[in-house]
Amino acid sequence: MQINNMKDTRELSKDIKIEMLKNNLNKQDMQRRLCVSYPTMLKKIEQPHSMSLTEFKKLCVVLKISVNELLIKKK
């Protein structure tokens, strides 16, 4: 995987929000499912590249999407 195929922060944040809508999850639901404080969850959604791999994987599980589907740009 080449790094230039990864979504930038803005794209990734937008796609996380889209997936939240698809799964009928609001920010409070996400906060509970990720087991983090509300401010931390907001930061993770707005700055997804700051997450650890483990956190990102957990996010993907909650959103029912693969890491690759969420992280990699579609051609």
PDB file with one MODEL, atoms N, CA, C and O in Angstrom:
MODEL        1
ATOM      1  N   MET A   1       0.843  -1.177   0.000  1.00  0.00           N
ATOM      2  CA  MET A   1       0.000   0.000   0.000  1.00  0.00           C
ATOM      3  C   MET A   1       0.886   1.237   0.000  1.00  0.00           C
ATOM      4  O   MET A   1       1.804   1.359   0.811  1.00  0.00           O
ATOM      5  N   GLN A   2       0.607   2.130  -0.897  1.00  0.00           N
ATOM      6  CA  GLN A   2       1.363   3.370  -0.961  1.00  0.00           C
ATOM      7  C   GLN A   2       0.665   4.431  -0.130  1.00  0.00           C
ATOM      8  O   GLN A   2      -0.563   4.488  -0.070  1.00  0.00           O
ATOM      9  N   ILE A   3       1.461   5.261   0.502  1.00  0.00           N
ATOM     10  CA  ILE A   3       0.929   6.291   1.386  1.00  0.00           C
ATOM     11  C   ILE A   3       0.051   7.293   0.635  1.00  0.00           C
ATOM     12  O   ILE A   3      -0.857   7.868   1.235  1.00  0.00           O
ATOM     13  N   ASN A   4       0.293   7.518  -0.649  1.00  0.00           N
ATOM     14  CA  ASN A   4      -0.504   8.494  -1.396  1.00  0.00           C
ATOM     15  C   ASN A   4      -1.918   7.995  -1.692  1.00  0.00           C
ATOM     16  O   ASN A   4      -2.738   8.749  -2.217  1.00  0.00           O
ATOM     17  N   ASN A   5      -2.212   6.744  -1.366  1.00  0.00           N
ATOM     18  CA  ASN A   5      -3.558   6.206  -1.540  1.00  0.00           C
ATOM     19  C   ASN A   5      -4.429   6.416  -0.312  1.00  0.00           C
ATOM     20  O   ASN A   5      -5.623   6.115  -0.335  1.00  0.00           O
ATOM     21  N   MET A   6      -3.843   6.928   0.753  1.00  0.00           N
ATOM     22  CA  MET A   6      -4.597   7.146   1.981  1.00  0.00           C
ATOM     23  C   MET A   6      -5.367   8.461   1.908  1.00  0.00           C
ATOM     24  O   MET A   6      -4.911   9.437   1.313  1.00  0.00           O
ATOM     25  N   LYS A   7      -6.528   8.460   2.517  1.00  0.00           N
ATOM     26  CA  LYS A   7      -7.331   9.685   2.582  1.00  0.00           C
ATOM     27  C   LYS A   7      -6.654  10.682   3.509  1.00  0.00           C
ATOM     28  O   LYS A   7      -5.989  10.298   4.471  1.00  0.00           O
ATOM     29  N   ASP A   8      -6.826  11.955   3.211  1.00  0.00           N
ATOM     30  CA  ASP A   8      -6.304  12.974   4.116  1.00  0.00           C
ATOM     31  C   ASP A   8      -7.262  13.113   5.306  1.00  0.00           C
ATOM     32  O   ASP A   8      -8.328  12.498   5.327  1.00  0.00           O
ATOM     33  N   THR A   9      -6.881  13.907   6.271  1.00  0.00           N
ATOM     34  CA  THR A   9      -7.646  14.038   7.510  1.00  0.00           C
ATOM     35  C   THR A   9      -9.074  14.500   7.254  1.00  0.00           C
ATOM     36  O   THR A   9     -10.015  13.960   7.836  1.00  0.00           O
ATOM     37  N   ARG A  10      -9.238  15.473   6.405  1.00  0.00           N
ATOM     38  CA  ARG A  10     -10.577  16.014   6.123  1.00  0.00           C
ATOM     39  C   ARG A  10     -11.476  14.950   5.484  1.00  0.00           C
ATOM     40  O   ARG A  10     -12.626  14.778   5.889  1.00  0.00           O
ATOM     41  N   GLU A  11     -10.951  14.248   4.496  1.00  0.00           N
ATOM     42  CA  GLU A  11     -11.710  13.186   3.824  1.00  0.00           C
ATOM     43  C   GLU A  11     -12.090  12.066   4.787  1.00  0.00           C
ATOM     44  O   GLU A  11     -13.225  11.590   4.802  1.00  0.00           O
ATOM     45  N   LEU A  12     -11.123  11.664   5.579  1.00  0.00           N
ATOM     46  CA  LEU A  12     -11.343  10.566   6.517  1.00  0.00           C
ATOM     47  C   LEU A  12     -12.373  10.953   7.576  1.00  0.00           C
ATOM     48  O   LEU A  12     -13.248  10.152   7.906  1.00  0.00           O
ATOM     49  N   SER A  13     -12.281  12.137   8.097  1.00  0.00           N
ATOM     50  CA  SER A  13     -13.241  12.624   9.079  1.00  0.00           C
ATOM     51  C   SER A  13     -14.650  12.650   8.482  1.00  0.00           C
ATOM     52  O   SER A  13     -15.612  12.227   9.123  1.00  0.00           O
ATOM     53  N   LYS A  14     -14.758  13.142   7.271  1.00  0.00           N
ATOM     54  CA  LYS A  14     -16.053  13.190   6.577  1.00  0.00           C
ATOM     55  C   LYS A  14     -16.617  11.781   6.396  1.00  0.00           C
ATOM     56  O   LYS A  14     -17.805  11.556   6.623  1.00  0.00           O
ATOM     57  N   ASP A  15     -15.787  10.850   5.995  1.00  0.00           N
ATOM     58  CA  ASP A  15     -16.245   9.476   5.774  1.00  0.00           C
ATOM     59  C   ASP A  15     -16.633   8.778   7.080  1.00  0.00           C
ATOM     60  O   ASP A  15     -17.546   7.952   7.092  1.00  0.00           O
ATOM     61  N   ILE A  16     -15.958   9.098   8.158  1.00  0.00           N
ATOM     62  CA  ILE A  16     -16.347   8.551   9.459  1.00  0.00           C
ATOM     63  C   ILE A  16     -17.749   9.043   9.809  1.00  0.00           C
ATOM     64  O   ILE A  16     -18.587   8.268  10.270  1.00  0.00           O
ATOM     65  N   LYS A  17     -17.993  10.309   9.593  1.00  0.00           N
ATOM     66  CA  LYS A  17     -19.319  10.870   9.882  1.00  0.00           C
ATOM     67  C   LYS A  17     -20.396  10.247   8.998  1.00  0.00           C
ATOM     68  O   LYS A  17     -21.511  10.002   9.457  1.00  0.00           O
ATOM     69  N   ILE A  18     -20.074   9.995   7.756  1.00  0.00           N
ATOM     70  CA  ILE A  18     -21.016   9.337   6.841  1.00  0.00           C
ATOM     71  C   ILE A  18     -21.332   7.928   7.345  1.00  0.00           C
ATOM     72  O   ILE A  18     -22.489   7.508   7.355  1.00  0.00           O
ATOM     73  N   GLU A  19     -20.302   7.210   7.759  1.00  0.00           N
ATOM     74  CA  GLU A  19     -20.512   5.851   8.277  1.00  0.00           C
ATOM     75  C   GLU A  19     -21.316   5.868   9.573  1.00  0.00           C
ATOM     76  O   GLU A  19     -22.110   4.961   9.824  1.00  0.00           O
ATOM     77  N   MET A  20     -21.114   6.880  10.383  1.00  0.00           N
ATOM     78  CA  MET A  20     -21.922   7.016  11.600  1.00  0.00           C
ATOM     79  C   MET A  20     -23.401   7.161  11.230  1.00  0.00           C
ATOM     80  O   MET A  20     -24.262   6.530  11.843  1.00  0.00           O
ATOM     81  N   LEU A  21     -23.686   7.982  10.241  1.00  0.00           N
ATOM     82  CA  LEU A  21     -25.069   8.165   9.788  1.00  0.00           C
ATOM     83  C   LEU A  21     -25.644   6.862   9.236  1.00  0.00           C
ATOM     84  O   LEU A  21     -26.783   6.505   9.538  1.00  0.00           O
ATOM     85  N   LYS A  22     -24.867   6.163   8.437  1.00  0.00           N
ATOM     86  CA  LYS A  22     -25.319   4.883   7.869  1.00  0.00           C
ATOM     87  C   LYS A  22     -25.674   3.886   8.963  1.00  0.00           C
ATOM     88  O   LYS A  22     -26.593   3.082   8.811  1.00  0.00           O
ATOM     89  N   ASN A  23     -24.941   3.948  10.061  1.00  0.00           N
ATOM     90  CA  ASN A  23     -25.152   3.019  11.171  1.00  0.00           C
ATOM     91  C   ASN A  23     -26.051   3.596  12.263  1.00  0.00           C
ATOM     92  O   ASN A  23     -26.213   3.008  13.333  1.00  0.00           O
ATOM     93  N   ASN A  24     -26.633   4.765  11.967  1.00  0.00           N
ATOM     94  CA  ASN A  24     -27.537   5.422  12.906  1.00  0.00           C
ATOM     95  C   ASN A  24     -26.882   5.631  14.281  1.00  0.00           C
ATOM     96  O   ASN A  24     -27.490   5.370  15.319  1.00  0.00           O
ATOM     97  N   LEU A  25     -25.644   6.102  14.263  1.00  0.00           N
ATOM     98  CA  LEU A  25     -24.889   6.348  15.495  1.00  0.00           C
ATOM     99  C   LEU A  25     -24.633   7.843  15.644  1.00  0.00           C
ATOM    100  O   LEU A  25     -24.173   8.500  14.709  1.00  0.00           O
ATOM    101  N   ASN A  26     -24.930   8.364  16.809  1.00  0.00           N
ATOM    102  CA  ASN A  26     -24.588   9.760  17.067  1.00  0.00           C
ATOM    103  C   ASN A  26     -23.262   9.806  17.843  1.00  0.00           C
ATOM    104  O   ASN A  26     -22.672   8.768  18.143  1.00  0.00           O
ATOM    105  N   LYS A  27     -22.814  11.000  18.156  1.00  0.00           N
ATOM    106  CA  LYS A  27     -21.516  11.147  18.822  1.00  0.00           C
ATOM    107  C   LYS A  27     -21.519  10.538  20.221  1.00  0.00           C
ATOM    108  O   LYS A  27     -20.503  10.004  20.666  1.00  0.00           O
ATOM    109  N   GLN A  28     -22.643  10.614  20.910  1.00  0.00           N
ATOM    110  CA  GLN A  28     -22.712   9.997  22.243  1.00  0.00           C
ATOM    111  C   GLN A  28     -22.649   8.469  22.150  1.00  0.00           C
ATOM    112  O   GLN A  28     -22.018   7.818  22.984  1.00  0.00           O
ATOM    113  N   ASP A  29     -23.303   7.905  21.136  1.00  0.00           N
ATOM    114  CA  ASP A  29     -23.204   6.454  20.919  1.00  0.00           C
ATOM    115  C   ASP A  29     -21.745   6.055  20.676  1.00  0.00           C
ATOM    116  O   ASP A  29     -21.251   5.069  21.223  1.00  0.00           O
ATOM    117  N   MET A  30     -21.081   6.846  19.847  1.00  0.00           N
ATOM    118  CA  MET A  30     -19.679   6.554  19.528  1.00  0.00           C
ATOM    119  C   MET A  30     -18.813   6.652  20.777  1.00  0.00           C
ATOM    120  O   MET A  30     -17.936   5.817  21.000  1.00  0.00           O
ATOM    121  N   GLN A  31     -19.057   7.653  21.572  1.00  0.00           N
ATOM    122  CA  GLN A  31     -18.287   7.842  22.801  1.00  0.00           C
ATOM    123  C   GLN A  31     -18.414   6.615  23.701  1.00  0.00           C
ATOM    124  O   GLN A  31     -17.419   6.133  24.244  1.00  0.00           O
ATOM    125  N   ARG A  32     -19.629   6.115  23.855  1.00  0.00           N
ATOM    126  CA  ARG A  32     -19.845   4.926  24.691  1.00  0.00           C
ATOM    127  C   ARG A  32     -19.211   3.679  24.084  1.00  0.00           C
ATOM    128  O   ARG A  32     -18.578   2.896  24.793  1.00  0.00           O
ATOM    129  N   ARG A  33     -19.375   3.492  22.786  1.00  0.00           N
ATOM    130  CA  ARG A  33     -18.859   2.284  22.139  1.00  0.00           C
ATOM    131  C   ARG A  33     -17.332   2.269  22.053  1.00  0.00           C
ATOM    132  O   ARG A  33     -16.714   1.204  22.050  1.00  0.00           O
ATOM    133  N   LEU A  34     -16.739   3.442  21.985  1.00  0.00           N
ATOM    134  CA  LEU A  34     -15.271   3.507  21.941  1.00  0.00           C
ATOM    135  C   LEU A  34     -14.657   3.571  23.343  1.00  0.00           C
ATOM    136  O   LEU A  34     -13.438   3.505  23.502  1.00  0.00           O
ATOM    137  N   CYS A  35     -15.515   3.700  24.347  1.00  0.00           N
ATOM    138  CA  CYS A  35     -15.063   3.742  25.752  1.00  0.00           C
ATOM    139  C   CYS A  35     -14.065   4.871  26.000  1.00  0.00           C
ATOM    140  O   CYS A  35     -13.016   4.674  26.614  1.00  0.00           O
ATOM    141  N   VAL A  36     -14.412   6.040  25.512  1.00  0.00           N
ATOM    142  CA  VAL A  36     -13.573   7.224  25.726  1.00  0.00           C
ATOM    143  C   VAL A  36     -14.473   8.379  26.158  1.00  0.00           C
ATOM    144  O   VAL A  36     -15.696   8.301  26.044  1.00  0.00           O
ATOM    145  N   SER A  37     -13.862   9.435  26.650  1.00  0.00           N
ATOM    146  CA  SER A  37     -14.641  10.613  27.022  1.00  0.00           C
ATOM    147  C   SER A  37     -15.180  11.279  25.758  1.00  0.00           C
ATOM    148  O   SER A  37     -14.683  11.055  24.654  1.00  0.00           O
ATOM    149  N   TYR A  38     -16.194  12.091  25.947  1.00  0.00           N
ATOM    150  CA  TYR A  38     -16.800  12.783  24.802  1.00  0.00           C
ATOM    151  C   TYR A  38     -15.792  13.697  24.089  1.00  0.00           C
ATOM    152  O   TYR A  38     -15.708  13.649  22.862  1.00  0.00           O
ATOM    153  N   PRO A  39     -15.028  14.523  24.808  1.00  0.00           N
ATOM    154  CA  PRO A  39     -14.035  15.370  24.114  1.00  0.00           C
ATOM    155  C   PRO A  39     -12.983  14.553  23.345  1.00  0.00           C
ATOM    156  O   PRO A  39     -12.542  14.955  22.269  1.00  0.00           O
ATOM    157  N   THR A  40     -12.593  13.416  23.904  1.00  0.00           N
ATOM    158  CA  THR A  40     -11.616  12.561  23.224  1.00  0.00           C
ATOM    159  C   THR A  40     -12.211  11.993  21.945  1.00  0.00           C
ATOM    160  O   THR A  40     -11.547  11.948  20.909  1.00  0.00           O
ATOM    161  N   MET A  41     -13.451  11.564  22.021  1.00  0.00           N
ATOM    162  CA  MET A  41     -14.114  11.021  20.845  1.00  0.00           C
ATOM    163  C   MET A  41     -14.236  12.089  19.754  1.00  0.00           C
ATOM    164  O   MET A  41     -14.029  11.799  18.576  1.00  0.00           O
ATOM    165  N   LEU A  42     -14.573  13.323  20.146  1.00  0.00           N
ATOM    166  CA  LEU A  42     -14.658  14.409  19.168  1.00  0.00           C
ATOM    167  C   LEU A  42     -13.319  14.621  18.466  1.00  0.00           C
ATOM    168  O   LEU A  42     -13.267  14.806  17.249  1.00  0.00           O
ATOM    169  N   LYS A  43     -12.251  14.594  19.235  1.00  0.00           N
ATOM    170  CA  LYS A  43     -10.917  14.763  18.655  1.00  0.00           C
ATOM    171  C   LYS A  43     -10.601  13.630  17.686  1.00  0.00           C
ATOM    172  O   LYS A  43     -10.040  13.860  16.614  1.00  0.00           O
ATOM    173  N   LYS A  44     -10.957  12.427  18.060  1.00  0.00           N
ATOM    174  CA  LYS A  44     -10.662  11.274  17.204  1.00  0.00           C
ATOM    175  C   LYS A  44     -11.422  11.339  15.881  1.00  0.00           C
ATOM    176  O   LYS A  44     -10.905  10.933  14.840  1.00  0.00           O
ATOM    177  N   ILE A  45     -12.641  11.847  15.929  1.00  0.00           N
ATOM    178  CA  ILE A  45     -13.418  11.975  14.694  1.00  0.00           C
ATOM    179  C   ILE A  45     -12.884  13.120  13.834  1.00  0.00           C
ATOM    180  O   ILE A  45     -12.816  12.997  12.611  1.00  0.00           O
ATOM    181  N   GLU A  46     -12.513  14.214  14.456  1.00  0.00           N
ATOM    182  CA  GLU A  46     -12.015  15.376  13.709  1.00  0.00           C
ATOM    183  C   GLU A  46     -10.561  15.212  13.261  1.00  0.00           C
ATOM    184  O   GLU A  46     -10.152  15.779  12.247  1.00  0.00           O
ATOM    185  N   GLN A  47      -9.784  14.436  14.018  1.00  0.00           N
ATOM    186  CA  GLN A  47      -8.371  14.207  13.700  1.00  0.00           C
ATOM    187  C   GLN A  47      -8.078  12.705  13.709  1.00  0.00           C
ATOM    188  O   GLN A  47      -7.320  12.225  14.552  1.00  0.00           O
ATOM    189  N   PRO A  48      -8.673  11.970  12.778  1.00  0.00           N
ATOM    190  CA  PRO A  48      -8.569  10.509  12.814  1.00  0.00           C
ATOM    191  C   PRO A  48      -7.140   9.974  12.670  1.00  0.00           C
ATOM    192  O   PRO A  48      -6.850   8.864  13.116  1.00  0.00           O
ATOM    193  N   HIS A  49      -6.256  10.747  12.057  1.00  0.00           N
ATOM    194  CA  HIS A  49      -4.872  10.270  11.916  1.00  0.00           C
ATOM    195  C   HIS A  49      -4.123  10.277  13.250  1.00  0.00           C
ATOM    196  O   HIS A  49      -3.018   9.745  13.349  1.00  0.00           O
ATOM    197  N   SER A  50      -4.723  10.875  14.262  1.00  0.00           N
ATOM    198  CA  SER A  50      -4.075  10.879  15.582  1.00  0.00           C
ATOM    199  C   SER A  50      -4.369   9.596  16.365  1.00  0.00           C
ATOM    200  O   SER A  50      -3.782   9.367  17.423  1.00  0.00           O
ATOM    201  N   MET A  51      -5.266   8.771  15.855  1.00  0.00           N
ATOM    202  CA  MET A  51      -5.599   7.512  16.542  1.00  0.00           C
ATOM    203  C   MET A  51      -4.499   6.483  16.384  1.00  0.00           C
ATOM    204  O   MET A  51      -3.781   6.453  15.385  1.00  0.00           O
ATOM    205  N   SER A  52      -4.390   5.646  17.391  1.00  0.00           N
ATOM    206  CA  SER A  52      -3.495   4.495  17.262  1.00  0.00           C
ATOM    207  C   SER A  52      -4.167   3.478  16.331  1.00  0.00           C
ATOM    208  O   SER A  52      -5.362   3.588  16.056  1.00  0.00           O
ATOM    209  N   LEU A  53      -3.425   2.517  15.859  1.00  0.00           N
ATOM    210  CA  LEU A  53      -3.982   1.482  14.992  1.00  0.00           C
ATOM    211  C   LEU A  53      -5.081   0.708  15.724  1.00  0.00           C
ATOM    212  O   LEU A  53      -6.115   0.388  15.138  1.00  0.00           O
ATOM    213  N   THR A  54      -4.857   0.414  16.981  1.00  0.00           N
ATOM    214  CA  THR A  54      -5.852  -0.306  17.780  1.00  0.00           C
ATOM    215  C   THR A  54      -7.144   0.500  17.885  1.00  0.00           C
ATOM    216  O   THR A  54      -8.235  -0.052  17.743  1.00  0.00           O
ATOM    217  N   GLU A  55      -7.023   1.789  18.130  1.00  0.00           N
ATOM    218  CA  GLU A  55      -8.206   2.651  18.213  1.00  0.00           C
ATOM    219  C   GLU A  55      -8.938   2.707  16.871  1.00  0.00           C
ATOM    220  O   GLU A  55     -10.167   2.662  16.813  1.00  0.00           O
ATOM    221  N   PHE A  56      -8.158   2.806  15.801  1.00  0.00           N
ATOM    222  CA  PHE A  56      -8.761   2.883  14.470  1.00  0.00           C
ATOM    223  C   PHE A  56      -9.492   1.591  14.125  1.00  0.00           C
ATOM    224  O   PHE A  56     -10.576   1.621  13.543  1.00  0.00           O
ATOM    225  N   LYS A  57      -8.893   0.455  14.486  1.00  0.00           N
ATOM    226  CA  LYS A  57      -9.549  -0.833  14.253  1.00  0.00           C
ATOM    227  C   LYS A  57     -10.859  -0.930  15.029  1.00  0.00           C
ATOM    228  O   LYS A  57     -11.864  -1.416  14.511  1.00  0.00           O
ATOM    229  N   LYS A  58     -10.836  -0.466  16.263  1.00  0.00           N
ATOM    230  CA  LYS A  58     -12.055  -0.486  17.089  1.00  0.00           C
ATOM    231  C   LYS A  58     -13.121   0.405  16.462  1.00  0.00           C
ATOM    232  O   LYS A  58     -14.293   0.031  16.418  1.00  0.00           O
ATOM    233  N   LEU A  59     -12.730   1.561  15.984  1.00  0.00           N
ATOM    234  CA  LEU A  59     -13.650   2.455  15.298  1.00  0.00           C
ATOM    235  C   LEU A  59     -14.286   1.743  14.106  1.00  0.00           C
ATOM    236  O   LEU A  59     -15.496   1.833  13.899  1.00  0.00           O
ATOM    237  N   CYS A  60     -13.482   1.046  13.334  1.00  0.00           N
ATOM    238  CA  CYS A  60     -13.983   0.327  12.157  1.00  0.00           C
ATOM    239  C   CYS A  60     -14.965  -0.775  12.546  1.00  0.00           C
ATOM    240  O   CYS A  60     -15.960  -0.997  11.856  1.00  0.00           O
ATOM    241  N   VAL A  61     -14.687  -1.454  13.634  1.00  0.00           N
ATOM    242  CA  VAL A  61     -15.611  -2.482  14.113  1.00  0.00           C
ATOM    243  C   VAL A  61     -16.951  -1.851  14.479  1.00  0.00           C
ATOM    244  O   VAL A  61     -18.006  -2.360  14.101  1.00  0.00           O
ATOM    245  N   VAL A  62     -16.907  -0.750  15.206  1.00  0.00           N
ATOM    246  CA  VAL A  62     -18.130  -0.046  15.605  1.00  0.00           C
ATOM    247  C   VAL A  62     -18.907   0.412  14.366  1.00  0.00           C
ATOM    248  O   VAL A  62     -20.136   0.352  14.341  1.00  0.00           O
ATOM    249  N   LEU A  63     -18.184   0.868  13.345  1.00  0.00           N
ATOM    250  CA  LEU A  63     -18.824   1.372  12.131  1.00  0.00           C
ATOM    251  C   LEU A  63     -19.140   0.268  11.117  1.00  0.00           C
ATOM    252  O   LEU A  63     -19.742   0.532  10.076  1.00  0.00           O
ATOM    253  N   LYS A  64     -18.738  -0.954  11.421  1.00  0.00           N
ATOM    254  CA  LYS A  64     -18.996  -2.112  10.552  1.00  0.00           C
ATOM    255  C   LYS A  64     -18.412  -1.904   9.154  1.00  0.00           C
ATOM    256  O   LYS A  64     -19.081  -2.092   8.138  1.00  0.00           O
ATOM    257  N   ILE A  65     -17.141  -1.508   9.148  1.00  0.00           N
ATOM    258  CA  ILE A  65     -16.435  -1.252   7.894  1.00  0.00           C
ATOM    259  C   ILE A  65     -14.995  -1.719   8.064  1.00  0.00           C
ATOM    260  O   ILE A  65     -14.458  -1.679   9.172  1.00  0.00           O
ATOM    261  N   SER A  66     -14.375  -2.154   6.998  1.00  0.00           N
ATOM    262  CA  SER A  66     -12.983  -2.593   7.107  1.00  0.00           C
ATOM    263  C   SER A  66     -12.047  -1.385   7.173  1.00  0.00           C
ATOM    264  O   SER A  66     -12.384  -0.289   6.723  1.00  0.00           O
ATOM    265  N   VAL A  67     -10.883  -1.612   7.737  1.00  0.00           N
ATOM    266  CA  VAL A  67      -9.864  -0.558   7.817  1.00  0.00           C
ATOM    267  C   VAL A  67      -9.555  -0.034   6.414  1.00  0.00           C
ATOM    268  O   VAL A  67      -9.495   1.177   6.198  1.00  0.00           O
ATOM    269  N   ASN A  68      -9.361  -0.944   5.467  1.00  0.00           N
ATOM    270  CA  ASN A  68      -9.038  -0.526   4.098  1.00  0.00           C
ATOM    271  C   ASN A  68     -10.145   0.286   3.461  1.00  0.00           C
ATOM    272  O   ASN A  68      -9.872   1.282   2.792  1.00  0.00           O
ATOM    273  N   GLU A  69     -11.390  -0.119   3.656  1.00  0.00           N
ATOM    274  CA  GLU A  69     -12.503   0.631   3.075  1.00  0.00           C
ATOM    275  C   GLU A  69     -12.559   2.065   3.591  1.00  0.00           C
ATOM    276  O   GLU A  69     -12.872   2.993   2.845  1.00  0.00           O
ATOM    277  N   LEU A  70     -12.256   2.229   4.859  1.00  0.00           N
ATOM    278  CA  LEU A  70     -12.336   3.556   5.459  1.00  0.00           C
ATOM    279  C   LEU A  70     -11.098   4.404   5.186  1.00  0.00           C
ATOM    280  O   LEU A  70     -11.209   5.617   5.010  1.00  0.00           O
ATOM    281  N   LEU A  71      -9.942   3.793   5.148  1.00  0.00           N
ATOM    282  CA  LEU A  71      -8.685   4.528   5.088  1.00  0.00           C
ATOM    283  C   LEU A  71      -8.175   4.816   3.673  1.00  0.00           C
ATOM    284  O   LEU A  71      -7.519   5.832   3.445  1.00  0.00           O
ATOM    285  N   ILE A  72      -8.473   3.930   2.732  1.00  0.00           N
ATOM    286  CA  ILE A  72      -7.886   4.030   1.392  1.00  0.00           C
ATOM    287  C   ILE A  72      -8.843   4.722   0.414  1.00  0.00           C
ATOM    288  O   ILE A  72     -10.043   4.449   0.392  1.00  0.00           O
ATOM    289  N   LYS A  73      -8.283   5.611  -0.382  1.00  0.00           N
ATOM    290  CA  LYS A  73      -9.077   6.300  -1.409  1.00  0.00           C
ATOM    291  C   LYS A  73      -9.555   5.296  -2.448  1.00  0.00           C
ATOM    292  O   LYS A  73      -8.850   4.353  -2.805  1.00  0.00           O
ATOM    293  N   LYS A  74     -10.760   5.526  -2.917  1.00  0.00           N
ATOM    294  CA  LYS A  74     -11.287   4.696  -4.010  1.00  0.00           C
ATOM    295  C   LYS A  74     -10.735   5.221  -5.316  1.00  0.00           C
ATOM    296  O   LYS A  74     -10.573   6.427  -5.503  1.00  0.00           O
ATOM    297  N   LYS A  75     -10.456   4.319  -6.197  1.00  0.00           N
ATOM    298  CA  LYS A  75      -9.870   4.718  -7.494  1.00  0.00           C
ATOM    299  C   LYS A  75     -10.938   5.118  -8.474  1.00  0.00           C
ATOM    300  O   LYS A  75     -10.630   5.480  -9.609  1.00  0.00           O
TER     301      LYS A  75
ENDMDL
END
